[in-house]
């Protein structure tokens, strides 16, 4: 995954950038793991609801200088990108991913680009 200043998930209408106020300790507090090169990685299994068997993996990486990042939604093994915006049957997963992104905005990690 290439790291850029702004990212848009496949099929999504919302575009995000790293918040100007993001700090390394904020990333660690949120659950990002710091790698050997100083990059931060975050992975979370996203499910639509407790009794729904469909799951995807939300992945995000932030570079050590906090000026570039990548964000993607994949299948559980992380090998294939999943477009949760492609049809109405994926709407519950789409809403779950958007809730996670909204939480990151609230925590000062991401900003939505209008």
Secondary structure, 3 states (H helix, E strand, C coil): CCCECEECCCCCCCEEEECCCCCHHHHHHHCCEECCCCCEEEEEEEECCCCCCCEEEEEEEECCCCCCEEEEEECCCCCCECCCCCCHHHHHHHHHHHHHHHHHHHCCCEEEEC
